[in-house]
Amino acid sequence: MENQSFGFLSKKPYTAPSWARHLSPIPSHVFSLAHLPTPIHKWNLPNLPKEVELWIKRDDTTGMQLSGNKVRKLEFLMADAVAQGADCVITIGGIQSNHCRATAVASKYLNLDCYLILRTSKALVDKDPGLTGNLLVERLVGAHVDLVSKEEYAKVGSVMLTDLLKEKLIREGRRPYVIPVGGSNSLGTWGYIEAIQEIERQQLDISSDSTGKPGFDDIVVACGSGGTIAGLSLGSWLSELKAKVHAFSVCDNPDYFYNFTQGLIDGMQGGVKARDIADILDAKSQGYALTTAEELEFVKEVAAATGVILDPVYSGKAAFGMLKDMNDNPGKWEGRKVLFIHTGGLLGLYDKADQLAPMVGNFRQMDIAESVPRKDGTGKMF
């Protein structure tokens, strides 16, 4: 793979993988926003069934401020925004939306203003949202933040809310470009069609395991807005990869995501049924962005055992759900070579600090005996 460091933030003509060139429309250009390819490595997850070989693709390393799966979608969406002559970008999501944070940073990289509509509780909708996690980055880079209550969001909907802001900005003489929730439309889906081509190339460099398996049998990922699962499942089906894609939904339900994914596939003239190429399971537990003590304990255990920090909203729930399904349905996973895609979201953990505090009490004051020599100025405080 060529070194892309000198191409960062450049706009380039886009060439689709050979197996995807019948899809339509094919994007004309792409912005280089992500640090690619992201690494793949073995992942010795605690309590993993012995018959399963697990690997992880680190899409949490697509960049620091722009980390996560949303950056792959934004490479195509931001290219379209610039091509259309936009001077600002609008998007929408939850109060700790990783997508909104990535969009805010990408917009500033490309000299565009960013307007975020963030969903919060009714009690907090008229209060300063603070600087925790993603909010700190968004507000530091100067994104304009509009707050809406969950109740209003549920009644009005994300499309109408972004349209209202778009119309307001047009009246003010601006040229806004709207990106949907999670960047999940047919254009954004190309980000994970490209990721499949990346995985295909990386697979060739990964040594076969003891059973001689040359490639991945399964891909596992969290599903929150639908674009990632659409790109992965369609790409895997069209390419030589042919891995079964399993998505663990962290909001809504599997039927909703089958239907939504179908719409994205149809919008690209994919010619296949979502239910035939994806296995979508429910992992939302108490609800979107609501995390149980058991799920947070799992995130902590995984970090302590493997050094991989999962986020509590997406990959944490997906990995928790995957491990449960592996143990509940061993026949489904036995002898499989599985690739888990970490979609990022580290900043979302800061919003769970109070819940995590009782679980991480590993500190103490250092005991320094009286007999240890002491002299002022000995220790330099850099």
C-alpha positions as CSV (number, residue, x, y, z in Angstrom):
1,M,0.0,0.0,0.0
2,E,1.4,3.4,-1.0
3,N,2.2,5.9,1.7
4,Q,-0.7,8.3,1.8
5,S,0.7,10.9,4.2
6,F,1.4,13.4,1.6
7,G,-2.1,13.0,0.2
8,F,-3.9,13.8,3.4
9,L,-6.8,16.3,2.8
10,S,-6.4,16.1,-0.9
11,K,-9.3,15.6,-3.3
12,K,-8.8,12.8,-5.8
13,P,-10.8,11.2,-8.7
14,Y,-12.4,8.0,-7.4
15,T,-12.1,4.6,-9.0
16,A,-14.4,2.0,-7.7
17,P,-13.3,-1.6,-7.1
18,S,-13.7,-3.7,-10.3
19,W,-16.4,-5.8,-8.7
20,A,-18.5,-2.7,-7.8
21,R,-18.3,-0.8,-11.1
22,H,-21.8,-1.9,-12.1
23,L,-23.3,0.0,-9.1
24,S,-24.8,3.4,-9.8
25,P,-24.2,6.2,-9.2
26,I,-20.4,5.9,-8.6
27,P,-18.8,8.8,-6.8
28,S,-16.6,11.0,-9.0
29,H,-14.2,12.2,-6.2
30,V,-13.1,11.4,-2.7
31,F,-11.3,13.4,0.0
32,S,-8.4,11.8,1.8
33,L,-9.4,12.2,5.5
34,A,-8.7,8.9,7.1
35,H,-5.3,7.3,7.9
36,L,-5.6,4.1,5.9
37,P,-5.3,1.2,5.8
38,T,-6.2,0.6,9.4
39,P,-4.4,-2.4,11.1
40,I,-5.8,-5.9,11.6
41,H,-4.5,-8.0,14.4
42,K,-5.3,-11.1,16.5
43,W,-7.7,-10.4,19.4
44,N,-7.6,-12.7,22.4
45,L,-10.9,-11.6,23.9
46,P,-11.6,-12.9,27.4
47,N,-13.9,-15.9,27.4
48,L,-13.7,-16.4,23.7
49,P,-14.7,-20.0,22.7
50,K,-11.6,-22.0,21.9
51,E,-13.0,-23.1,18.5
52,V,-13.2,-19.4,17.3
53,E,-10.3,-17.5,15.8
54,L,-10.9,-13.8,16.3
55,W,-9.2,-10.8,14.6
56,I,-9.9,-7.1,15.0
57,K,-9.8,-4.3,12.4
58,R,-8.9,-1.0,14.1
59,D,-11.1,1.6,12.5
60,D,-10.7,3.4,15.8
61,T,-7.3,4.4,14.5
62,T,-8.5,6.3,11.4
63,G,-7.2,9.4,13.1
64,M,-7.3,11.1,16.5
65,Q,-9.8,13.9,16.0
66,L,-11.5,12.1,13.1
67,S,-11.4,8.6,14.5
68,G,-13.9,5.9,13.8
69,N,-16.0,4.5,11.0
70,K,-17.7,7.8,10.2
71,V,-14.5,9.2,8.6
72,R,-14.7,6.6,5.7
73,K,-18.2,7.9,4.9
74,L,-17.1,11.5,5.2
75,E,-14.4,11.1,2.6
76,F,-17.2,10.8,0.0
77,L,-19.8,13.1,1.6
78,M,-17.4,16.0,2.0
79,A,-16.1,15.6,-1.6
80,D,-19.7,16.0,-2.7
81,A,-20.3,19.0,-0.4
82,V,-17.3,20.8,-1.9
83,A,-18.3,19.8,-5.5
84,Q,-21.7,21.4,-4.9
85,G,-20.2,24.6,-3.7
86,A,-21.3,24.4,-0.1
87,D,-19.9,26.9,2.4
88,C,-21.3,25.0,5.4
89,V,-22.4,21.6,6.5
90,I,-25.4,20.5,8.6
91,T,-25.7,17.2,10.4
92,I,-27.6,15.7,13.3
93,G,-27.2,13.1,16.1
94,G,-27.1,12.4,19.8
95,I,-25.5,14.6,22.3
96,Q,-22.3,12.4,22.2
97,S,-22.5,11.7,18.5
98,N,-19.1,10.5,17.1
99,H,-20.4,11.3,13.6
100,C,-21.1,14.9,14.6
101,R,-17.7,15.4,16.1
102,A,-16.0,13.9,13.0
103,T,-18.1,16.1,10.7
104,A,-17.2,19.2,12.7
105,V,-13.5,18.5,12.4
106,A,-13.6,17.5,8.7
107,S,-15.6,20.7,7.9
108,K,-12.9,22.9,9.5
109,Y,-10.1,21.0,7.7
110,L,-11.9,21.9,4.5
111,N,-12.6,25.5,5.5
112,L,-16.4,25.0,5.9
113,D,-18.6,26.0,8.8
114,C,-20.4,23.3,10.6
115,Y,-23.9,23.3,12.1
116,L,-24.8,20.5,14.5
117,I,-28.3,19.6,15.8
118,L,-27.8,17.5,18.9
119,R,-30.4,15.5,20.7
120,T,-30.6,15.7,24.5
121,S,-33.0,15.4,27.4
122,K,-35.9,17.7,27.9
123,A,-34.5,18.9,31.2
124,L,-31.2,20.0,29.5
125,V,-32.3,21.3,26.2
126,D,-32.0,25.0,27.3
127,K,-28.8,24.6,29.2
128,D,-25.1,24.7,28.3
129,P,-24.3,21.2,27.1
130,G,-20.9,21.2,28.7
131,L,-17.5,20.1,27.4
132,T,-17.5,16.3,28.0
133,G,-16.2,13.9,25.3
134,N,-17.2,14.7,21.8
135,L,-18.7,18.1,22.8
136,L,-15.3,19.4,23.8
137,V,-13.9,18.8,20.3
138,E,-17.0,20.1,18.5
139,R,-17.0,23.3,20.5
140,L,-13.2,23.8,20.3
141,V,-13.3,23.7,16.5
142,G,-16.2,26.2,16.5
143,A,-19.2,24.1,15.4
144,H,-22.5,25.8,15.9
145,V,-24.7,23.7,18.2
146,D,-28.5,23.6,18.2
147,L,-30.1,21.5,20.9
148,V,-33.3,19.6,20.5
149,S,-35.2,17.5,23.1
150,K,-35.6,13.7,22.5
151,E,-39.3,14.3,22.6
152,E,-39.2,16.9,19.8
153,Y,-36.8,14.8,17.8
154,A,-39.1,11.8,18.0
155,K,-42.1,13.9,16.8
156,V,-40.4,16.0,14.1
157,G,-37.7,13.6,12.9
158,S,-34.1,14.2,11.7
159,V,-35.0,15.0,8.1
160,M,-37.4,17.8,9.0
161,L,-35.1,19.2,11.6
162,T,-32.1,19.4,9.2
163,D,-34.4,20.8,6.5
164,L,-35.6,23.6,8.8
165,L,-32.0,24.6,9.6
166,K,-31.1,24.4,6.0
167,E,-33.9,26.7,4.9
168,K,-32.9,29.2,7.7
169,L,-29.3,29.2,6.5
170,I,-30.3,29.7,2.8
171,R,-32.4,32.7,3.8
172,E,-29.3,34.1,5.5
173,G,-27.4,33.7,2.2
174,R,-25.5,30.5,3.1
175,R,-25.0,27.4,0.9
176,P,-25.6,24.5,3.3
177,Y,-25.0,20.8,2.5
178,V,-26.9,18.3,4.7
179,I,-25.4,15.1,5.9
180,P,-27.9,12.6,7.3
181,V,-27.7,10.8,10.7
182,G,-24.4,8.9,10.8
183,G,-23.5,9.9,7.3
184,S,-25.7,6.9,6.3
185,N,-27.0,7.4,2.8
186,S,-26.1,5.6,-0.5
187,L,-23.1,7.9,-1.1
188,G,-21.7,7.4,2.4
189,T,-22.1,3.7,2.0
190,W,-19.2,3.7,-0.5
191,G,-16.8,4.3,2.5
192,Y,-17.3,0.7,3.6
193,I,-17.4,-0.8,0.1
194,E,-13.9,0.7,-0.1
195,A,-13.1,-0.9,3.3
196,I,-13.9,-4.3,1.9
197,Q,-11.3,-3.8,-0.8
198,E,-8.9,-2.8,1.9
199,I,-9.7,-6.0,3.9
200,E,-9.2,-8.1,0.7
201,R,-5.7,-6.7,0.3
202,Q,-4.8,-7.1,4.0
203,Q,-6.1,-10.7,4.0
204,L,-3.3,-11.7,1.6
205,D,-0.7,-10.5,4.1
206,I,-2.2,-12.3,7.1
207,S,-0.6,-15.7,7.7
208,S,-3.0,-18.6,7.5
209,D,-3.9,-20.2,10.8
210,S,-3.2,-23.7,11.9
211,T,-6.2,-25.0,10.0
212,G,-5.0,-23.3,6.8
213,K,-7.9,-20.8,6.6
214,P,-6.8,-18.2,4.1
215,G,-9.6,-15.7,4.7
216,F,-12.3,-14.5,7.0
217,D,-15.5,-16.4,7.3
218,D,-17.4,-13.7,9.2
219,I,-17.3,-9.9,9.8
220,V,-18.9,-8.5,13.0
221,V,-19.7,-4.8,13.5
222,A,-22.0,-2.5,15.5
223,C,-24.9,-1.0,13.7
224,G,-26.2,2.4,14.7
225,S,-27.4,4.2,11.5
226,G,-27.1,1.5,8.8
227,G,-24.5,2.9,6.3
228,T,-21.5,0.8,7.6
229,I,-23.5,-2.5,7.5
230,A,-24.8,-1.7,4.0
231,G,-21.3,-1.1,2.6
232,L,-19.8,-4.1,4.4
233,S,-22.5,-6.6,3.4
234,L,-22.8,-5.4,-0.2
235,G,-19.1,-5.2,-0.6
236,S,-18.4,-8.6,0.9
237,W,-21.1,-10.2,-1.3
238,L,-19.9,-8.6,-4.5
239,S,-16.2,-9.1,-3.9
240,E,-14.2,-12.3,-3.5
241,L,-14.3,-11.9,0.3
242,K,-17.7,-13.6,0.7
243,A,-17.6,-13.2,4.5
244,K,-20.9,-13.4,6.3
245,V,-21.6,-10.0,7.8
246,H,-23.2,-9.9,11.3
247,A,-24.4,-6.5,12.7
248,F,-25.3,-5.9,16.3
249,S,-27.9,-3.0,16.4
250,V,-27.4,-0.6,19.2
251,C,-30.7,1.2,18.6
252,D,-34.1,0.5,16.9
253,N,-34.5,-3.2,15.9
254,P,-33.3,-5.6,13.3
255,D,-36.4,-5.2,11.1
256,Y,-35.8,-1.5,10.9
257,F,-32.2,-1.9,9.9
258,Y,-33.0,-4.6,7.3
259,N,-35.4,-2.2,5.7
260,F,-33.1,0.8,5.9
261,T,-30.1,-1.1,4.6
262,Q,-32.3,-2.3,1.7
263,G,-33.1,1.3,0.8
264,L,-29.3,2.1,0.7
265,I,-28.6,-1.0,-1.4
266,D,-31.4,-0.1,-3.8
267,G,-30.2,3.4,-4.1
268,M,-26.9,2.0,-5.5
269,Q,-28.8,-0.5,-7.7
270,G,-27.2,-3.3,-5.7
271,G,-29.7,-5.9,-6.9
272,V,-29.7,-8.0,-3.7
273,K,-31.8,-8.4,-0.6
274,A,-30.4,-7.1,2.6
275,R,-31.7,-10.2,4.5
276,D,-29.7,-12.5,2.2
277,I,-26.4,-10.8,2.8
278,A,-26.5,-9.6,6.4
279,D,-27.4,-11.1,9.8
280,I,-28.7,-8.3,12.1
281,L,-29.1,-9.0,15.8
282,D,-30.4,-6.8,18.6
283,A,-27.8,-5.5,21.1
284,K,-29.4,-2.3,22.2
285,S,-30.0,-3.6,25.7
286,Q,-31.6,-0.7,27.7
287,G,-31.5,1.6,24.7
288,Y,-29.3,3.8,22.6
289,A,-26.3,5.2,24.6
290,L,-27.6,3.6,27.8
291,T,-25.1,1.2,29.2
292,T,-25.6,-1.4,31.9
293,A,-23.1,-2.1,34.7
294,E,-22.5,-5.5,33.1
295,E,-21.7,-4.0,29.7
296,L,-19.3,-1.4,31.3
297,E,-17.6,-4.1,33.3
298,F,-17.1,-6.0,30.0
299,V,-15.5,-2.9,28.4
300,K,-13.2,-2.6,31.4
301,E,-12.2,-6.3,31.3
302,V,-11.5,-6.2,27.6
303,A,-9.3,-3.1,28.0
304,A,-7.4,-4.8,31.0
305,A,-6.9,-8.1,29.1
306,T,-6.1,-6.9,25.6
307,G,-5.3,-3.2,25.6
308,V,-8.2,-2.5,23.2
309,I,-10.6,0.1,24.5
310,L,-14.1,-0.3,23.3
311,D,-16.7,2.5,23.4
312,P,-19.8,2.0,25.4
313,V,-22.3,2.9,22.7
314,Y,-21.3,0.9,19.7
315,S,-18.4,-1.5,19.6
316,G,-18.7,-2.3,23.3
317,K,-22.3,-3.5,22.9
318,A,-21.4,-5.2,19.6
319,A,-18.5,-7.2,21.2
320,F,-20.6,-8.0,24.2
321,G,-23.5,-9.2,22.0
322,M,-21.1,-11.2,19.8
323,L,-19.5,-13.1,22.7
324,K,-23.0,-13.9,24.1
325,D,-24.1,-15.2,20.7
326,M,-20.9,-17.3,20.4
327,N,-21.6,-18.9,23.7
328,D,-25.3,-19.3,23.2
329,N,-25.0,-20.6,19.6
330,P,-21.6,-22.4,19.5
331,G,-22.5,-24.3,16.3
332,K,-22.9,-21.0,14.4
333,W,-19.4,-19.9,15.2
334,E,-17.3,-23.1,15.7
335,G,-14.2,-23.3,13.5
336,R,-14.8,-19.8,12.1
337,K,-12.3,-17.1,11.4
338,V,-14.0,-13.9,12.5
339,L,-13.0,-10.2,11.9
340,F,-14.5,-7.7,14.4
341,I,-14.5,-4.1,13.2
342,H,-13.8,-1.5,15.9
343,T,-15.7,1.6,14.8
344,G,-14.2,4.0,17.3
345,G,-16.0,6.2,19.8
346,L,-13.4,6.5,22.6
347,L,-14.5,10.0,23.5
348,G,-17.9,8.6,24.4
349,L,-16.3,6.8,27.4
350,Y,-15.8,10.2,29.1
351,D,-19.6,10.5,29.4
352,K,-19.6,7.3,31.4
353,A,-16.8,8.3,33.8
354,D,-19.2,8.4,36.9
355,Q,-20.4,4.9,36.1
356,L,-16.9,3.6,35.5
357,A,-15.3,5.1,38.6
358,P,-16.3,2.3,41.1
359,M,-14.9,-0.3,38.7
360,V,-11.4,1.2,38.4
361,G,-10.1,1.7,42.0
362,N,-6.5,0.6,41.2
363,F,-4.6,3.4,42.8
364,R,-2.8,4.1,46.1
365,Q,-0.4,6.5,47.7
366,M,3.1,5.4,47.3
367,D,4.7,4.2,50.5
368,I,8.2,5.9,50.9
369,A,10.0,4.9,54.1
370,E,11.4,7.6,56.4
371,S,14.9,6.1,55.8
372,V,14.9,7.1,52.2
373,P,17.3,10.1,51.7
374,R,15.5,13.4,50.9
375,K,17.0,16.6,49.5
376,D,15.1,19.6,48.1
377,G,15.7,20.0,44.3
378,T,16.7,16.4,43.7
379,G,13.6,15.6,41.6
380,K,13.2,17.7,38.5
381,M,9.5,18.3,37.7
382,F,9.3,18.4,33.9
